[in-house]
């Protein structure tokens, strides 16, 4: 029997789609979530992965009622699939200069304040350049699992843990100490960190487990800390700022997120000569060599707009 060119092409497209589906299931460790992120029925996702396993003559995933995990063969196949799909994406766009040919979905995560005050107000200009792109924007305060949750890139503020991911430093955010006028009227304006023992700070802890609150500041090149009292602990950056606006204590926060409150007088900068170290801002992503063109373009755009907000 003779195989036609159209038949070969159709079979290749099916294999590519199966690999794309498999990669998303592997990253999310869940068929339902993978189906939702791809806009496909769960039954179709399950069928495509089963067909792929049949063609490869090996089990790629361990399935249970609670979780889906890669087998040993599945892990090797996953890495090769990521490399192959990225290469194909790059090959398809290699000779395309028209921005409308840059297409696909971008899945990104960043802190809520950065999303609402920096990225979202300017995102339309990026999408106007590349109208065929679709953005999935997650805004959380907790650290996401870049690979398992299927993110193309993540903006991280603060020191990074050694996670094996690739990090591209964008710069640093200057940190200010501030309190509300009402708080300062009740407790007075501190002139030195040594006076903070009689003050309250808003405590930020993602897990709500921390029992101690410390004020950090640089003394020359040395980092010093002063223990302070606290009446409230929060686990979101938005609540952190609102608690300060409500007179519940002092906060140490990147200046970019609260400069409008300082300008309006709703917050007051204090102890300007005793600031915490600037906070690093990084773009984190899973692969260095095989980034798709759409991810590279988005990361370059983020780097470009961040230059107006970093030190």
Helices and strands as residue ranges (DSSP letters): H 5-28, H 31-38, H 42-56, E 61-63, E 68-70, H 72-93, G 99-101, E 104-110, H 112-114, I 115-119, H 120-129, E 133-139, E 153-157, E 166-173, E 175-179, H 181-187, G 193-198, E 203-204, E 213-219, E 222-228, E 233-234, H 237-245, E 251-254, H 255-264, E 268-270, E 279-285, H 293-306
